[in-house]
Amino acid sequence: MRQNEELARTVLRVETLANVDELTGLSNRRALLRLIEAERARYERGGQRFCLAILDLDHFKAINDAHGHLVGDAVLRVFADIISSSLRQQDGSGRYGGEEFLLLLVDADLAGGRAVAERIRKQVRAWNWSTIDPDLSVSVSIGLTAWSEGDTVDSALARADSALYRAKSGGRNRVEAD
């Protein structure tokens, strides 16, 4: 019986490692892409509209360079908490790579997605980052797109990524939609 309990704990740990970003506690890229694919399939069967957003912390390399990687890790954890507190239970979020995060906003049109993205952007800007480091300031740029008929996961992500680059080139700390 003890061996079965140990095996069950080990299996649970392996499943967690396969699906959760260890630093932030959010879904990892692989798990979130599976969620998006499932939402795409639901949409094609007559399901709800949805949006995707890519979020990128502005000048994150400079944060790591100026304040150290431990501060950078703390920023990523706080950012993940801000994201989690801003979403509904049916939405999805995850670490897409480095300082980039991805949102799946279920039953949301572009206006609804923009409202969520703006709320996150404002919360990031308003958070008291000096609790981590006295000279720290953090902002986020966000690219948003609504799922369209005929989209693939790659095509929708490419549009969100294009919108993100417009947000970056437009001055950062902003939301752009495509």
Backbone torsions as a table, in degrees:
resi	resn	phi	psi	omega
1	MET	NA	-41.9	178.6
2	ARG	-62.9	-38.7	177.9
3	GLN	-65.0	-39.2	177.8
4	ASN	-64.5	-41.1	177.5
5	GLU	-63.8	-42.0	178.2
6	GLU	-64.1	-42.1	177.9
7	LEU	-63.0	-42.1	179.2
8	ALA	-62.9	-41.4	177.1
9	ARG	-64.5	-39.4	179.6
10	THR	-66.2	-43.7	178.7
11	VAL	-62.0	-43.9	178.4
12	LEU	-61.2	-41.9	179.0
13	ARG	-63.5	-42.6	179.2
14	VAL	-64.7	-43.0	177.9
15	GLU	-61.7	-40.9	178.1
16	THR	-63.5	-46.7	179.0
17	LEU	-61.4	-31.7	-178.6
18	ALA	-77.7	-18.1	-172.0
19	ASN	-123.6	-14.2	-172.6
20	VAL	-121.0	134.6	173.2
21	ASP	-71.6	120.7	-172.6
22	GLU	-63.3	-36.0	-177.0
23	LEU	-72.3	-45.4	-172.0
24	THR	-98.0	-20.8	-175.8
25	GLY	79.8	-1.3	176.6
26	LEU	-85.0	171.1	174.8
27	SER	-59.3	149.9	172.7
28	ASN	-86.7	174.6	-175.7
29	ARG	-55.7	-47.3	-177.5
30	ARG	-59.7	-47.2	-178.5
31	ALA	-66.0	-41.4	-178.8
32	LEU	-68.2	-38.5	177.2
33	LEU	-63.7	-34.0	174.8
34	ARG	-64.7	-41.1	177.5
35	LEU	-62.4	-42.3	179.4
36	ILE	-64.5	-41.7	178.4
37	GLU	-62.4	-40.7	177.5
38	ALA	-64.9	-39.2	178.5
39	GLU	-67.6	-36.7	175.5
40	ARG	-60.6	-44.7	180.0
41	ALA	-63.6	-41.1	176.8
42	ARG	-62.2	-44.0	179.1
43	TYR	-57.9	-44.6	-178.5
44	GLU	-67.5	-22.9	175.9
45	ARG	-89.5	15.0	179.2
46	GLY	95.9	20.0	-178.7
47	GLY	-79.9	-167.4	-173.8
48	GLN	-79.1	155.5	172.8
49	ARG	-68.4	162.1	176.4
50	PHE	-159.5	163.9	-179.9
51	CYS	-122.8	155.9	171.8
52	LEU	-122.4	142.8	176.8
53	ALA	-136.9	138.1	172.3
54	ILE	-108.5	127.4	-178.6
55	LEU	-114.9	134.0	-178.7
56	ASP	-132.9	122.5	177.9
57	LEU	-67.0	127.4	-176.6
58	ASP	-69.5	134.0	174.9
59	HIS	53.2	40.6	-176.7
60	PHE	-65.6	-36.3	177.6
61	LYS	-59.4	-39.5	178.4
62	ALA	-65.3	-34.1	176.4
63	ILE	-63.0	-49.2	178.2
64	ASN	-60.7	-42.8	-178.0
65	ASP	-66.5	-41.9	-175.2
66	ALA	-82.7	-32.7	-171.4
67	HIS	-116.4	-11.6	179.4
68	GLY	98.2	159.3	-175.6
69	HIS	-70.0	-28.8	177.3
70	LEU	-65.4	-39.1	175.4
71	VAL	-66.6	-42.7	176.9
72	GLY	-57.8	-42.7	177.3
73	ASP	-63.3	-40.4	178.2
74	ALA	-63.5	-40.0	177.4
75	VAL	-60.9	-45.0	179.8
76	LEU	-62.0	-40.4	179.2
77	ARG	-66.3	-43.6	178.5
78	VAL	-64.8	-43.5	178.7
79	PHE	-58.4	-43.5	177.6
80	ALA	-60.9	-39.9	177.5
81	ASP	-64.4	-40.2	177.8
82	ILE	-62.1	-45.1	178.2
83	ILE	-59.2	-51.4	-176.6
84	SER	-58.5	-39.1	-178.0
85	SER	-75.8	-11.8	-177.1
86	SER	-97.4	-7.9	-173.8
87	LEU	-108.2	157.1	173.2
88	ARG	-82.0	164.0	-177.5
89	GLN	-60.5	-33.7	-177.2
90	GLN	-78.6	-12.9	178.6
91	ASP	-77.8	164.4	178.2
92	GLY	-125.6	150.4	176.0
93	SER	-148.2	152.6	179.2
94	GLY	-166.9	165.4	176.1
95	ARG	-83.8	119.6	-175.6
96	TYR	-85.6	-31.4	178.9
97	GLY	162.3	132.9	178.5
98	GLY	55.7	-117.0	179.5
99	GLU	-103.5	17.8	177.4
100	GLU	-102.1	137.3	-180.0
101	PHE	-126.5	158.3	-176.3
102	LEU	-129.4	136.7	176.9
103	LEU	-116.3	141.8	169.1
104	LEU	-114.5	112.5	-177.2
105	LEU	-108.0	101.3	-174.5
106	VAL	-77.2	144.1	179.4
107	ASP	51.9	49.2	179.9
108	ALA	-134.8	132.6	170.3
109	ASP	-89.7	-177.2	-176.3
110	LEU	-61.2	-39.0	179.2
111	ALA	-65.0	-43.0	177.6
112	GLY	-65.7	-40.7	177.2
113	GLY	-63.1	-41.1	178.4
114	ARG	-62.9	-39.2	179.2
115	ALA	-61.2	-43.5	177.8
116	VAL	-64.6	-46.5	-178.7
117	ALA	-61.4	-43.5	178.7
118	GLU	-64.4	-39.1	178.4
119	ARG	-61.0	-44.7	178.8
120	ILE	-63.9	-45.9	-179.1
121	ARG	-58.0	-45.2	-178.8
122	LYS	-67.9	-37.9	178.4
123	GLN	-65.6	-39.0	177.9
124	VAL	-62.6	-46.1	-178.1
125	ARG	-65.2	-35.4	-175.1
126	ALA	-85.2	-16.8	-175.8
127	TRP	-62.4	145.3	-178.6
128	ASN	-82.4	81.4	-177.2
129	TRP	-67.2	-17.4	179.5
130	SER	-65.4	-14.7	174.6
131	THR	-68.3	-20.8	176.2
132	ILE	-92.1	-46.0	179.0
133	ASP	-154.0	131.9	-173.3
134	PRO	-57.2	-28.8	-176.6
135	ASP	-102.8	17.7	-173.1
136	LEU	-91.3	135.3	174.0
137	SER	-137.2	135.9	-175.5
138	VAL	-133.2	140.3	172.0
139	SER	-139.4	168.8	-177.2
140	VAL	-136.5	143.0	172.1
141	SER	-109.2	143.1	-172.8
142	ILE	-134.6	131.9	172.5
143	GLY	-110.5	130.7	-171.8
144	LEU	-127.6	143.0	172.6
145	THR	-146.7	151.0	173.6
146	ALA	-97.9	142.6	177.9
147	TRP	-63.9	136.1	179.7
148	SER	-121.0	152.9	176.1
149	GLU	-52.6	132.9	178.9
150	GLY	87.6	-4.8	178.6
151	ASP	-65.2	154.1	163.5
152	THR	-113.2	166.5	176.8
153	VAL	-57.7	-43.2	-179.2
154	ASP	-63.5	-42.0	-178.0
155	SER	-68.4	-38.8	178.3
156	ALA	-67.6	-42.6	177.8
157	LEU	-64.1	-35.9	177.6
158	ALA	-63.1	-39.8	177.7
159	ARG	-66.8	-42.7	178.0
160	ALA	-63.0	-40.0	178.8
161	ASP	-65.0	-41.3	176.9
162	SER	-61.5	-42.7	177.3
163	ALA	-64.2	-38.1	177.0
164	LEU	-60.8	-44.5	-180.0
165	TYR	-65.5	-31.9	174.0
166	ARG	-66.7	-38.6	177.1
167	ALA	-63.2	-41.7	179.0
168	LYS	-65.6	-48.2	-176.8
169	SER	-73.4	-18.5	178.8
170	GLY	-85.1	4.3	176.2
171	GLY	121.8	-3.1	179.1
172	ARG	68.9	173.4	-178.9
173	ASN	53.6	48.9	-179.0
174	ARG	-152.6	165.6	176.4
175	VAL	-113.0	130.1	173.2
176	GLU	-123.3	142.2	-179.8
177	ALA	-120.6	149.8	176.9
178	ASP	-126.5	NA	NA
